[in-house]
Structure formats: C-alpha cells, structure tokens
C-alpha cells in the first residue's frame, strides 16, 4: 500500500486497500456461515435435538436426511450447502430445516433449490420445516413451492421427522395406517 501511495496515487491505494479488506471479510463470513450448515442422518451433538427427534433419526436408520441450516444464509454459503448435500447420498426423505434462518440470500436459495430438485429427481420425498416470512416468500419466488406438496411444508421439526419416518416406513414396505403410532414406542 505504501508503494502504491508513493508511486501511483493516494486514491488508488485507498481503493485497493478497501477492496482487499472486503475480500478478507467475505472470506471470513463464508467460513463462519459454512459451520451453520449441517446434514445429518442420525443424532448429532452439534445440533440441539429433543429426545424424540434424536430417536426418530436413529429409528430411520439413515434413511432420513435432516438438512439443518441456521443463521443468515447469504452469499458464501452456497458451496457448503452443495458440499453437505452431496456428502450423503443414500436416503429416502430430505428434511430442510429453515427454522433458524432469518435471511436467505439469492445464492443460498439457489443452492437449496438445487438440493431439493436433485432429491426430487432421485425419487426422494422433501419436507421443508420452519420457512416463514421473507424466507418462505424467497423460496416461493424460485418456484420451490410448486415442487413440494403443501402438506410437506411444516412448522416444526418434530412433525417433519415423524412424517419423514412414516414415509421411510412406507418405502421400506411396512404397513402403516391411521391406527399405527407415527413411530414405535419411544419409552
């Protein structure tokens, strides 16, 4: 910077300094946001789950993929979403948990759309949890609402896991009717 200031111009040196500072800030934010994207198929201590939620994930035997997103999802997190989704390939139901996402940027929205579209193309069921307000409107603008049936837009994670487990049971050939409990006894 000193050399730019001395040999070129103070204005150019300031502009280059601001540009470099912005790049470093974006890189740090991307690193922090990447940690708030988790794809799990069994109970994970990094995500706070209730006892029932943990048991449902364990009972699903890896067939339910809980895609947990938290914090604002802006620019740099798209790679983390794609990486986490492609890391686990053998599941029947994808649950996208957006309950802790206050802001969803365009790039992140497109990455979520791609993960959902890939799951649907592979014949998997998709359930979206906790999408409200601006987050839900963003997903609707992308056309995701048309990809997922209305009953699979849920307000809480436990209901989504219960539905996901029921779908896995159906796909695995278990009989399931209204008289069955939504999952085996958790006592």
PESULLIN-V86322 format. One line per field, one symbol per residue. phi: phi as a letter, one per 40 degrees, with the letter a starting at -180 (. if undefined). psi: psi as a letter, one per 20 degrees, with the letter a starting at -180 (. if undefined). Layout:
# PESULLIN-V86322
phi: ???
psi: ???
This chain:
# PESULLIN-V86322
phi: .ccccccbacccccccccccccccccccccccccccbbbbbadbccbcbcdcccccccccfgcbbcbcbagcbbeccdcccccccccbbbabbbbccbcbbcbbccccdcccdcccccccccgccbbbbgcbfcccccccccgcdccbddccbbcbccccccccccccccccgccabcccccaddbc
psi: hgggggieqgggggggggggggghgggggggghhijopoqirppiipoqrgggghggghiljipoonppqrpnrfjigghgggggihoinrhppooojhkohporgghghgggggggggghjkqqppppjorchgghghhhijhhihpqhijoqhqhghghggggghggghijqqprhiqqiqrpk.
